Amino acid sequence: MHDVRCRGARMSTAGYLAVFCITACALYPRAAAAQGNGHGNGHAYGHYKNQLTASGPSAAGSPELQISGTGIRTFGSWLDDATVMPEGAGSVTLAFSYWRTPAYRELDAPVIDGSIALTRRIQVGLSAPYYHAGVPGGPIARGLGDLYLSTKIQLRDPSLPGRCVGFSATPLVEILSYAPPDASRFSWALPGSIEIRQGPVRAFGSAGYFSRGALFASGAMELALSERVWITGSISRSHSVRKDDLSVALGLTQSRTDLSGSAAVAVLPGMSVFGAVGRTISRHDANSATVSISSGVAFAFNVRD
């Protein structure tokens, strides 16, 4: 599933999609083939930054930049597997996600995430969060966060007899809830994913590029404890490749590594609950996640039923 923290030319961003997205890789009942789909979480950086006074800290925890065409690092991360749901099958996830940094707090609630398989090898998805963000003791900004539209294309099915390795590509479009006047609200990304199955263990990972100026790689290991319970651990790494990156000059790192763990339980046929916790494990700065928590419920369905 996915995480994307990004902002246009002037915003610092945090990429730990892995916390929420990895849960979706384990959250569906086995009847829904335990699909793992990248899902983007939109965040409030731009909206919240606009509502702060000039003398206050920015939503990204770094000084306001007023020079057109300059920018701070932009991170992005995506985590997915190579499995596609059966044609006509779909899923809807209702969740919340919370994270804390040294500079601010943010709660996304609700986060609505949906996917449906159009064909045997093509699945489309949408993620839409509603954010609540602010600095401790300060005003709270609220609104619709960044939207993510994705199309997952399976290149090799790991579930076929005699196979244990699969591949997929997931081109996606980001629609930012905010962008500076000299930046577009629209951007794209192209993650490629691999999945390896071996008994009760699944390993999968993704790597690719965000047009905002970020390279990323992420990976996960999932273990089925029973037919109804799964645990997953994931790690993601994102690196800013912006040519106008001022991160180093402002004391920010150009790379970020996040670690998360999650558990999922199928409580009913077609219904699962999940929870995840994570944090930044690379060198911390004002935007590092000191803690990130997400939880929710997922429903599987079939339009042909």
VEXPABA-937679 format. One line per field, with one value per residue (C-alpha): residue number from 1; x, y, z; residue in three letters. Coordinates in pm, whole numbers, plus 50000, padded with zeros to 5 digits. Example, Ala and Ser with C-alpha at 12.3 -4.5 7.8 and 13.67 -1.06 7.14 Angstrom:
REM VEXPABA-937679
pos = (1:2) .
X = (51230:51367) .
Y = (49550:49894) .
Z = (50780:50714) .
code = (ALA:SER) .
REM end
This chain:
REM VEXPABA-937679
pos = (1:2:3:4:5:6:7:8:9:10:11:12:13:14:15:16:17:18:19:20:21:22:23:24:25:26:27:28:29:30:31:32:33:34:35:36:37:38:39:40:41:42:43:44:45:46:47:48:49:50:51:52:53:54:55:56:57:58:59:60:61:62:63:64:65:66:67:68:69:70:71:72:73:74:75:76:77:78:79:80:81:82:83:84:85:86:87:88:89:90:91:92:93:94:95:96:97:98:99:100:101:102:103:104:105:106:107:108:109:110:111:112:113:114:115:116:117:118:119:120:121:122:123:124:125:126:127:128:129:130:131:132:133:134:135:136:137:138:139:140:141:142:143:144:145:146:147:148:149:150:151:152:153:154:155:156:157:158:159:160:161:162:163:164:165:166:167:168:169:170:171:172:173:174:175:176:177:178:179:180:181:182:183:184:185:186:187:188:189:190:191:192:193:194:195:196:197:198:199:200:201:202:203:204:205:206:207:208:209:210:211:212:213:214:215:216:217:218:219:220:221:222:223:224:225:226:227:228:229:230:231:232:233:234:235:236:237:238:239:240:241:242:243:244:245:246:247:248:249:250:251:252:253:254:255:256:257:258:259:260:261:262:263:264:265:266:267:268:269:270:271:272:273:274:275:276:277:278:279:280:281:282:283:284:285:286:287:288:289:290:291:292:293:294:295:296:297:298:299:300:301:302:303:304:305) .
X = (50000:50154:50254:50337:50429:50501:50471:50557:50849:50878:50764:50955:50782:50787:50750:50620:50338:50462:50283:49931:49998:50165:49857:49648:49888:49776:49433:49204:49079:49238:48907:49011:49359:49521:49575:49854:49788:49976:49765:49862:49789:49749:49874:49810:50146:50027:49694:49839:50138:49905:49722:50028:50158:50481:50657:50538:50689:50589:50388:50703:50893:51136:51165:50929:51089:50985:51213:51019:51170:51361:51261:51310:51341:51035:50994:50766:50727:50508:50478:50288:50293:50232:49890:49571:49224:48999:48806:48507:48642:48711:48787:48705:48913:48805:49094:49270:49638:49821:50180:50387:50703:50909:50729:50362:50092:49852:49551:49396:49040:48870:49096:48890:49075:48919:49024:48847:48977:48861:49021:49229:49545:49430:49312:49237:49246:49166:49277:49122:49206:49058:49328:49347:49690:49859:50152:50110:49895:49831:49534:49408:49375:49128:49039:49053:49408:49600:49422:49592:49461:49641:49625:49794:49906:50013:50303:50352:50112:50287:49982:49993:50104:50478:50539:50633:50757:50541:50584:50358:50371:50145:50142:49966:49859:49880:49639:49777:49537:49774:50063:50256:50169:50475:50408:50147:49899:49937:50228:50290:50484:50582:50644:50743:50681:50798:50641:50785:50570:50696:50442:50310:50565:50533:50807:50735:50873:50858:51096:51046:51035:50806:50797:50816:51180:51213:51357:51235:51266:51059:51019:50809:50788:50447:50391:50058:50023:49698:49429:49294:49594:49892:50183:50397:50715:50822:51097:51101:51376:51325:51584:51531:51679:51548:51795:51687:51703:51801:51760:52124:52156:51853:51979:51744:51844:51806:51716:51469:51420:51106:51026:50682:50507:50145:49897:49570:49286:49001:48707:48436:48428:48509:48597:48933:49070:49430:49671:50022:50291:50613:50874:51171:51492:51732:51883:51606:51523:51219:51002:51100:50821:50878:50572:50310:50000:49724:49427:49108:48872:48868:48575:48603:48325:48248:48033:47922:47767) .
Y = (50000:50327:50653:50964:51282:51550:51911:52130:52362:52484:52212:51949:51614:51288:50954:50674:50531:50199:50226:50237:50068:49758:49679:49649:49384:49164:49290:49108:48760:48482:48462:48794:48660:48890:49157:49405:49732:50054:50325:50685:50895:51264:51504:51858:52024:52279:52365:52394:52597:52851:52903:52975:53322:53431:53420:53070:52736:52596:52277:52104:52230:52436:52808:52958:52998:53295:53249:53129:52823:52707:52414:52165:51789:51596:51238:50965:50596:50311:49950:49686:49322:49157:49008:49127:49044:48818:49002:49182:49160:49471:49610:49918:50025:50274:50380:50648:50741:50950:51068:51296:51488:51734:52016:51916:51651:51517:51287:51158:51044:50908:50764:50596:50356:50143:49904:49696:49446:49537:49234:48934:49147:49508:49666:50033:50215:50544:50687:50995:51116:51393:51557:51742:51901:52156:52237:52159:52430:52597:52617:52305:52296:52053:51952:51698:51572:51458:51214:50916:50735:50416:50138:49812:49597:49242:49128:48783:48601:48446:48229:48011:47649:47610:47978:48157:48488:48765:49118:49421:49788:50055:50391:50650:51013:51242:51533:51755:51939:52235:52353:52684:52925:52820:52445:52206:52018:51716:51475:51109:50809:50472:50197:49847:49559:49202:48928:48595:48326:48036:47853:48081:48353:48628:48874:49172:49512:49811:50062:50356:50730:51020:51310:51551:51447:51135:50787:50515:50149:49955:49596:49380:49032:48883:48574:48391:48278:48103:48115:48432:48614:48779:48990:49207:49408:49670:49919:50208:50438:50761:50999:51350:51416:51770:51992:52292:52108:52334:52065:52041:52417:52412:52121:51861:51519:51431:51070:50908:50553:50434:50106:49969:49659:49556:49282:49188:48959:48827:48860:48764:48637:48943:49161:49224:49461:49581:49800:49928:50128:50277:50550:50703:50511:50726:51049:51263:51622:51845:51627:51280:51060:51000:50774:50685:50477:50354:50122:50038:49786:49639:49492:49262:49231:49100:49294:48967:48830) .
Z = (50000:50012:50176:50017:50182:49938:49875:49585:49540:49895:50122:50314:50308:50495:50319:50531:50332:50452:50787:50645:50314:50451:50657:50343:50221:50508:50599:50358:50443:50245:50057:49906:49836:50094:49837:49890:49716:49733:49889:49927:50230:50166:50425:50535:50479:50225:50385:50730:50617:50460:50790:51005:51078:50913:51248:51334:51232:50896:50874:50761:51061:50855:50780:50525:50185:49974:49673:49371:49206:49514:49724:50002:49961:49850:49967:49842:49912:49786:49898:49707:49597:49259:49336:49166:49296:49085:48814:48966:49322:49526:49869:50076:50375:50643:50862:51060:51065:51323:51336:51550:51460:51665:51479:51454:51488:51228:51234:50912:50986:50801:50533:50261:50037:49764:49488:49226:48969:48618:48453:48554:48545:48599:48922:48992:49325:49497:49831:49995:50350:50563:50777:51109:51168:51392:51618:51990:52144:51809:51569:51394:51015:50858:50506:50226:50181:49876:49643:49478:49170:49072:48813:48905:48612:48685:48468:48621:48856:49160:49243:48931:48973:48954:49024:49342:49200:49053:48916:48873:48779:48931:48752:48966:48968:49271:49310:49585:49810:49797:49582:49575:49291:49092:49122:48980:49195:48966:48964:48885:49005:48859:49116:49014:49256:49315:49528:49644:49809:50018:50233:50510:50423:50163:50077:49856:49775:49543:49390:49159:49102:49192:48946:49243:49265:49479:49437:49672:49763:50016:50127:50356:50504:50589:50804:50829:51190:51102:50834:50999:51147:50974:51093:50868:50901:50647:50575:50327:50202:50006:49865:49728:49385:49345:49161:49369:49702:49992:50257:50358:50397:50631:50838:50687:50557:50188:50266:50501:50629:50809:50980:51067:51195:51157:51241:51070:51174:50958:51199:50948:50589:50383:50683:50854:51115:51129:51319:51258:51433:51297:51316:51135:51202:50999:51133:51278:51188:51233:51008:51127:51257:51627:51614:51354:51422:51194:51230:51049:50900:50548:50358:50057:49800:49454:49210:49052:49370) .
code = (MET:HIS:ASP:VAL:ARG:CYS:ARG:GLY:ALA:ARG:MET:SER:THR:ALA:GLY:TYR:LEU:ALA:VAL:PHE:CYS:ILE:THR:ALA:CYS:ALA:LEU:TYR:PRO:ARG:ALA:ALA:ALA:ALA:GLN:GLY:ASN:GLY:HIS:GLY:ASN:GLY:HIS:ALA:TYR:GLY:HIS:TYR:LYS:ASN:GLN:LEU:THR:ALA:SER:GLY:PRO:SER:ALA:ALA:GLY:SER:PRO:GLU:LEU:GLN:ILE:SER:GLY:THR:GLY:ILE:ARG:THR:PHE:GLY:SER:TRP:LEU:ASP:ASP:ALA:THR:VAL:MET:PRO:GLU:GLY:ALA:GLY:SER:VAL:THR:LEU:ALA:PHE:SER:TYR:TRP:ARG:THR:PRO:ALA:TYR:ARG:GLU:LEU:ASP:ALA:PRO:VAL:ILE:ASP:GLY:SER:ILE:ALA:LEU:THR:ARG:ARG:ILE:GLN:VAL:GLY:LEU:SER:ALA:PRO:TYR:TYR:HIS:ALA:GLY:VAL:PRO:GLY:GLY:PRO:ILE:ALA:ARG:GLY:LEU:GLY:ASP:LEU:TYR:LEU:SER:THR:LYS:ILE:GLN:LEU:ARG:ASP:PRO:SER:LEU:PRO:GLY:ARG:CYS:VAL:GLY:PHE:SER:ALA:THR:PRO:LEU:VAL:GLU:ILE:LEU:SER:TYR:ALA:PRO:PRO:ASP:ALA:SER:ARG:PHE:SER:TRP:ALA:LEU:PRO:GLY:SER:ILE:GLU:ILE:ARG:GLN:GLY:PRO:VAL:ARG:ALA:PHE:GLY:SER:ALA:GLY:TYR:PHE:SER:ARG:GLY:ALA:LEU:PHE:ALA:SER:GLY:ALA:MET:GLU:LEU:ALA:LEU:SER:GLU:ARG:VAL:TRP:ILE:THR:GLY:SER:ILE:SER:ARG:SER:HIS:SER:VAL:ARG:LYS:ASP:ASP:LEU:SER:VAL:ALA:LEU:GLY:LEU:THR:GLN:SER:ARG:THR:ASP:LEU:SER:GLY:SER:ALA:ALA:VAL:ALA:VAL:LEU:PRO:GLY:MET:SER:VAL:PHE:GLY:ALA:VAL:GLY:ARG:THR:ILE:SER:ARG:HIS:ASP:ALA:ASN:SER:ALA:THR:VAL:SER:ILE:SER:SER:GLY:VAL:ALA:PHE:ALA:PHE:ASN:VAL:ARG:ASP) .
REM end
